[in-house]
Amino acid sequence: MVTYNYNKGKEYIEAVFKDKINQGEIVNYINSLMKENHLPENLKGIIDAREASFGFHPADLYNIIEVNVKMFSRFNTLKVAVIITNPVDTALAMIFTRLIQLERYRFKVFTTPEAAERWITKGHSNEIPRKYPNNTFVKNIMPN
């Protein structure tokens, strides 16, 4: 199950992943964010997945990356912190981190909410450049 809300005071998305999360639920979550008109161009978010387990294969990460790339039609930059305590899911998230090397996207894995919040609230526009070349890395790793 995936739930989320935009915390206006903190200026970031607070998402909670619970139980077994499949690839479709993550894709639906991302698509829902793209439909939200009130979200800022430079979107930040914390995903709390401490009570979740990822029910998909590492090869499915390419589909999740593809949907993430489409978010740039709506958002200028994305900065996402995910909180995970399960070692297997942490490994999967670290693989995702290595695959999605985009200039406008920052994704980092944490084990505590405090560390995730410190990182997510620390700057944004200074950390991610405002002008970007094409995302050639993703184009090269995406299967045809």
PyRosetta script that sets phi, psi and omega in degrees:
from pyrosetta import init, pose_from_sequence

init()
pose = pose_from_sequence("MVTYNYNKGKEYIEAVFKDKINQGEIVNYINSLMKENHLPENLKGIIDAREASFGFHPADLYNIIEVNVKMFSRFNTLKVAVIITNPVDTALAMIFTRLIQLERYRFKVFTTPEAAERWITKGHSNEIPRKYPNNTFVKNIMPN")
pose.set_psi(1, 135.8)
pose.set_omega(1, 178.8)
pose.set_phi(2, -121.6)
pose.set_psi(2, 125.6)
pose.set_omega(2, 173.7)
pose.set_phi(3, -128.6)
pose.set_psi(3, 152.7)
pose.set_omega(3, 178.3)
pose.set_phi(4, -156.6)
pose.set_psi(4, 159.1)
pose.set_omega(4, 170.9)
pose.set_phi(5, -152.2)
pose.set_psi(5, 156.8)
pose.set_omega(5, 177.8)
pose.set_phi(6, -94.6)
pose.set_psi(6, 119.4)
pose.set_omega(6, 178.4)
pose.set_phi(7, -87.0)
pose.set_psi(7, 103.3)
pose.set_omega(7, -177.0)
pose.set_phi(8, -64.1)
pose.set_psi(8, -36.2)
pose.set_omega(8, 180.0)
pose.set_phi(9, -64.6)
pose.set_psi(9, -41.0)
pose.set_omega(9, -179.4)
pose.set_phi(10, -93.1)
pose.set_psi(10, -12.7)
pose.set_omega(10, 177.8)
pose.set_phi(11, 61.7)
pose.set_psi(11, 43.4)
pose.set_omega(11, 172.2)
pose.set_phi(12, -153.8)
pose.set_psi(12, 160.7)
pose.set_omega(12, 176.7)
pose.set_phi(13, -74.9)
pose.set_psi(13, 135.7)
pose.set_omega(13, 171.8)
pose.set_phi(14, -113.3)
pose.set_psi(14, 110.5)
pose.set_omega(14, -179.4)
pose.set_phi(15, -114.8)
pose.set_psi(15, 147.8)
pose.set_omega(15, 176.9)
pose.set_phi(16, -127.1)
pose.set_psi(16, 125.4)
pose.set_omega(16, 173.3)
pose.set_phi(17, -105.2)
pose.set_psi(17, 127.3)
pose.set_omega(17, 178.5)
pose.set_phi(18, -129.8)
pose.set_psi(18, 153.1)
pose.set_omega(18, 177.8)
pose.set_phi(19, 63.4)
pose.set_psi(19, -155.7)
pose.set_omega(19, -178.2)
pose.set_phi(20, -81.9)
pose.set_psi(20, 123.0)
pose.set_omega(20, -177.7)
pose.set_phi(21, -107.4)
pose.set_psi(21, 125.4)
pose.set_omega(21, 178.0)
pose.set_phi(22, -102.2)
pose.set_psi(22, 171.9)
pose.set_omega(22, -178.3)
pose.set_phi(23, -58.1)
pose.set_psi(23, -41.0)
pose.set_omega(23, -179.2)
pose.set_phi(24, -60.4)
pose.set_psi(24, -38.3)
pose.set_omega(24, 178.8)
pose.set_phi(25, -66.4)
pose.set_psi(25, -37.5)
pose.set_omega(25, 178.0)
pose.set_phi(26, -68.4)
pose.set_psi(26, -42.8)
pose.set_omega(26, 177.7)
pose.set_phi(27, -61.4)
pose.set_psi(27, -43.7)
pose.set_omega(27, 178.3)
pose.set_phi(28, -62.4)
pose.set_psi(28, -39.5)
pose.set_omega(28, 177.4)
pose.set_phi(29, -60.7)
pose.set_psi(29, -48.0)
pose.set_omega(29, -180.0)
pose.set_phi(30, -62.8)
pose.set_psi(30, -45.0)
pose.set_omega(30, 178.8)
pose.set_phi(31, -61.9)
pose.set_psi(31, -36.9)
pose.set_omega(31, 177.5)
pose.set_phi(32, -63.2)
pose.set_psi(32, -41.4)
pose.set_omega(32, 178.8)
pose.set_phi(33, -61.4)
pose.set_psi(33, -38.6)
pose.set_omega(33, -178.8)
pose.set_phi(34, -65.8)
pose.set_psi(34, -24.9)
pose.set_omega(34, -179.5)
pose.set_phi(35, -85.9)
pose.set_psi(35, -11.8)
pose.set_omega(35, -178.6)
pose.set_phi(36, -78.1)
pose.set_psi(36, 112.0)
pose.set_omega(36, -176.7)
pose.set_phi(37, -78.1)
pose.set_psi(37, -19.8)
pose.set_omega(37, -175.0)
pose.set_phi(38, -87.6)
pose.set_psi(38, -2.2)
pose.set_omega(38, -177.7)
pose.set_phi(39, -80.4)
pose.set_psi(39, 147.8)
pose.set_omega(39, -179.1)
pose.set_phi(40, -70.9)
pose.set_psi(40, 159.2)
pose.set_omega(40, 178.1)
pose.set_phi(41, -62.1)
pose.set_psi(41, -37.5)
pose.set_omega(41, 178.2)
pose.set_phi(42, -101.5)
pose.set_psi(42, 90.1)
pose.set_omega(42, -171.1)
pose.set_phi(43, -87.5)
pose.set_psi(43, 135.5)
pose.set_omega(43, 174.4)
pose.set_phi(44, -120.8)
pose.set_psi(44, 152.0)
pose.set_omega(44, 178.4)
pose.set_phi(45, -160.4)
pose.set_psi(45, 151.6)
pose.set_omega(45, 173.6)
pose.set_phi(46, -119.1)
pose.set_psi(46, 127.0)
pose.set_omega(46, 176.1)
pose.set_phi(47, -107.3)
pose.set_psi(47, 118.3)
pose.set_omega(47, 176.8)
pose.set_phi(48, -94.9)
pose.set_psi(48, 104.1)
pose.set_omega(48, -178.3)
pose.set_phi(49, -112.9)
pose.set_psi(49, 25.8)
pose.set_omega(49, -178.4)
pose.set_phi(50, -66.6)
pose.set_psi(50, -26.7)
pose.set_omega(50, -179.5)
pose.set_phi(51, -105.9)
pose.set_psi(51, 24.8)
pose.set_omega(51, -178.0)
pose.set_phi(52, -123.1)
pose.set_psi(52, 163.7)
pose.set_omega(52, 168.5)
pose.set_phi(53, -135.9)
pose.set_psi(53, 138.6)
pose.set_omega(53, -177.8)
pose.set_phi(54, -84.2)
pose.set_psi(54, 120.9)
pose.set_omega(54, -177.9)
pose.set_phi(55, -103.4)
pose.set_psi(55, 53.0)
pose.set_omega(55, 176.7)
pose.set_phi(56, -146.8)
pose.set_psi(56, 165.8)
pose.set_omega(56, -176.0)
pose.set_phi(57, -89.7)
pose.set_psi(57, 151.3)
pose.set_omega(57, 177.5)
pose.set_phi(58, -53.2)
pose.set_psi(58, -31.9)
pose.set_omega(58, 178.6)
pose.set_phi(59, -63.4)
pose.set_psi(59, -25.5)
pose.set_omega(59, 178.4)
pose.set_phi(60, -69.2)
pose.set_psi(60, -15.2)
pose.set_omega(60, -179.8)
pose.set_phi(61, -61.1)
pose.set_psi(61, -29.7)
pose.set_omega(61, 179.3)
pose.set_phi(62, -62.0)
pose.set_psi(62, -38.2)
pose.set_omega(62, 177.3)
pose.set_phi(63, -66.8)
pose.set_psi(63, -39.2)
pose.set_omega(63, 178.7)
pose.set_phi(64, -66.6)
pose.set_psi(64, -39.1)
pose.set_omega(64, 177.0)
pose.set_phi(65, -62.8)
pose.set_psi(65, -43.8)
pose.set_omega(65, -179.5)
pose.set_phi(66, -58.0)
pose.set_psi(66, -43.1)
pose.set_omega(66, 178.8)
pose.set_phi(67, -68.6)
pose.set_psi(67, -38.8)
pose.set_omega(67, 177.0)
pose.set_phi(68, -60.1)
pose.set_psi(68, -41.8)
pose.set_omega(68, 179.7)
pose.set_phi(69, -61.5)
pose.set_psi(69, -36.7)
pose.set_omega(69, 178.6)
pose.set_phi(70, -64.3)
pose.set_psi(70, -21.8)
pose.set_omega(70, 179.2)
pose.set_phi(71, -62.5)
pose.set_psi(71, -21.6)
pose.set_omega(71, -178.6)
pose.set_phi(72, -73.8)
pose.set_psi(72, -6.3)
pose.set_omega(72, 170.2)
pose.set_phi(73, -75.8)
pose.set_psi(73, -17.6)
pose.set_omega(73, -178.9)
pose.set_phi(74, -111.9)
pose.set_psi(74, -36.4)
pose.set_omega(74, -174.8)
pose.set_phi(75, -116.6)
pose.set_psi(75, 147.8)
pose.set_omega(75, 177.8)
pose.set_phi(76, -78.3)
pose.set_psi(76, -49.2)
pose.set_omega(76, 178.1)
pose.set_phi(77, -137.6)
pose.set_psi(77, 156.1)
pose.set_omega(77, 176.9)
pose.set_phi(78, -132.1)
pose.set_psi(78, 135.3)
pose.set_omega(78, 176.4)
pose.set_phi(79, -134.6)
pose.set_psi(79, 114.8)
pose.set_omega(79, -172.5)
pose.set_phi(80, -127.0)
pose.set_psi(80, 128.8)
pose.set_omega(80, 172.7)
pose.set_phi(81, -109.5)
pose.set_psi(81, 133.9)
pose.set_omega(81, 177.0)
pose.set_phi(82, -121.3)
pose.set_psi(82, 134.6)
pose.set_omega(82, -179.8)
pose.set_phi(83, -104.1)
pose.set_psi(83, 118.4)
pose.set_omega(83, -177.2)
pose.set_phi(84, -137.1)
pose.set_psi(84, 138.0)
pose.set_omega(84, 176.7)
pose.set_phi(85, -115.6)
pose.set_psi(85, -15.4)
pose.set_omega(85, 179.8)
pose.set_phi(86, -78.8)
pose.set_psi(86, 125.1)
pose.set_omega(86, -176.7)
pose.set_phi(87, -60.0)
pose.set_psi(87, -39.4)
pose.set_omega(87, -179.3)
pose.set_phi(88, -66.0)
pose.set_psi(88, -44.6)
pose.set_omega(88, 179.3)
pose.set_phi(89, -69.0)
pose.set_psi(89, -32.5)
pose.set_omega(89, 175.2)
pose.set_phi(90, -62.3)
pose.set_psi(90, -42.8)
pose.set_omega(90, 178.4)
pose.set_phi(91, -61.9)
pose.set_psi(91, -42.8)
pose.set_omega(91, 178.6)
pose.set_phi(92, -62.5)
pose.set_psi(92, -42.5)
pose.set_omega(92, 178.4)
pose.set_phi(93, -65.6)
pose.set_psi(93, -35.2)
pose.set_omega(93, 178.2)
pose.set_phi(94, -68.7)
pose.set_psi(94, -36.3)
pose.set_omega(94, 174.5)
pose.set_phi(95, -61.8)
pose.set_psi(95, -45.4)
pose.set_omega(95, 177.5)
pose.set_phi(96, -57.2)
pose.set_psi(96, -43.9)
pose.set_omega(96, 179.6)
pose.set_phi(97, -57.7)
pose.set_psi(97, -41.1)
pose.set_omega(97, -179.5)
pose.set_phi(98, -71.8)
pose.set_psi(98, -33.4)
pose.set_omega(98, -177.7)
pose.set_phi(99, -76.7)
pose.set_psi(99, -35.0)
pose.set_omega(99, -173.0)
pose.set_phi(100, -98.3)
pose.set_psi(100, 62.8)
pose.set_omega(100, 179.3)
pose.set_phi(101, -86.2)
pose.set_psi(101, 82.6)
pose.set_omega(101, 179.8)
pose.set_phi(102, -116.1)
pose.set_psi(102, 144.2)
pose.set_omega(102, -177.9)
pose.set_phi(103, -66.8)
pose.set_psi(103, -28.5)
pose.set_omega(103, -177.0)
pose.set_phi(104, -96.8)
pose.set_psi(104, 7.2)
pose.set_omega(104, -174.3)
pose.set_phi(105, -130.1)
pose.set_psi(105, 126.8)
pose.set_omega(105, 174.4)
pose.set_phi(106, -120.5)
pose.set_psi(106, 130.5)
pose.set_omega(106, -178.6)
pose.set_phi(107, -138.2)
pose.set_psi(107, 126.5)
pose.set_omega(107, -177.8)
pose.set_phi(108, -140.0)
pose.set_psi(108, 144.0)
pose.set_omega(108, -177.9)
pose.set_phi(109, -100.5)
pose.set_psi(109, 136.1)
pose.set_omega(109, 179.3)
pose.set_phi(110, -132.4)
pose.set_psi(110, 161.8)
pose.set_omega(110, 176.4)
pose.set_phi(111, -107.8)
pose.set_psi(111, -11.6)
pose.set_omega(111, 179.2)
pose.set_phi(112, -131.3)
pose.set_psi(112, 147.5)
pose.set_omega(112, 176.8)
pose.set_phi(113, -62.2)
pose.set_psi(113, -35.3)
pose.set_omega(113, -178.1)
pose.set_phi(114, -62.7)
pose.set_psi(114, -45.0)
pose.set_omega(114, 179.5)
pose.set_phi(115, -66.2)
pose.set_psi(115, -40.4)
pose.set_omega(115, 178.5)
pose.set_phi(116, -62.5)
pose.set_psi(116, -43.3)
pose.set_omega(116, -178.9)
pose.set_phi(117, -68.2)
pose.set_psi(117, -38.6)
pose.set_omega(117, 177.1)
pose.set_phi(118, -58.6)
pose.set_psi(118, -44.5)
pose.set_omega(118, -177.8)
pose.set_phi(119, -69.8)
pose.set_psi(119, -43.1)
pose.set_omega(119, -174.7)
pose.set_phi(120, -68.6)
pose.set_psi(120, -31.7)
pose.set_omega(120, -177.6)
pose.set_phi(121, -89.1)
pose.set_psi(121, -8.1)
pose.set_omega(121, -179.9)
pose.set_phi(122, -83.4)
pose.set_psi(122, 102.8)
pose.set_omega(122, 175.6)
pose.set_phi(123, 53.0)
pose.set_psi(123, 168.5)
pose.set_omega(123, 172.7)
pose.set_phi(124, -156.1)
pose.set_psi(124, -61.9)
pose.set_omega(124, -175.9)
pose.set_phi(125, -66.8)
pose.set_psi(125, -30.0)
pose.set_omega(125, 178.2)
pose.set_phi(126, -73.6)
pose.set_psi(126, -25.5)
pose.set_omega(126, -174.4)
pose.set_phi(127, -84.8)
pose.set_psi(127, -30.4)
pose.set_omega(127, -176.0)
pose.set_phi(128, -117.3)
pose.set_psi(128, 124.8)
pose.set_omega(128, -178.1)
pose.set_phi(129, -59.5)
pose.set_psi(129, 152.0)
pose.set_omega(129, -179.0)
pose.set_phi(130, -85.1)
pose.set_psi(130, -25.7)
pose.set_omega(130, 179.7)
pose.set_phi(131, -113.2)
pose.set_psi(131, 138.0)
pose.set_omega(131, -170.7)
pose.set_phi(132, -137.0)
pose.set_psi(132, 142.7)
pose.set_omega(132, 170.1)
pose.set_phi(133, -78.3)
pose.set_psi(133, 172.5)
pose.set_omega(133, 176.3)
pose.set_phi(134, -58.9)
pose.set_psi(134, 152.3)
pose.set_omega(134, -179.4)
pose.set_phi(135, -81.1)
pose.set_psi(135, 67.6)
pose.set_omega(135, -174.8)
pose.set_phi(136, -65.1)
pose.set_psi(136, -31.0)
pose.set_omega(136, 179.8)
pose.set_phi(137, -59.5)
pose.set_psi(137, -47.8)
pose.set_omega(137, -178.9)
pose.set_phi(138, -65.5)
pose.set_psi(138, -39.7)
pose.set_omega(138, 178.9)
pose.set_phi(139, -60.3)
pose.set_psi(139, -35.1)
pose.set_omega(139, -178.6)
pose.set_phi(140, -74.8)
pose.set_psi(140, -28.4)
pose.set_omega(140, -177.6)
pose.set_phi(141, -94.3)
pose.set_psi(141, -15.0)
pose.set_omega(141, -178.0)
pose.set_phi(142, -75.0)
pose.set_psi(142, 131.9)
pose.set_omega(142, 178.1)
pose.set_phi(143, -67.9)
pose.set_psi(143, 147.0)
pose.set_omega(143, 179.7)
pose.set_phi(144, -79.1)
pose.dump_pdb("model.pdb")
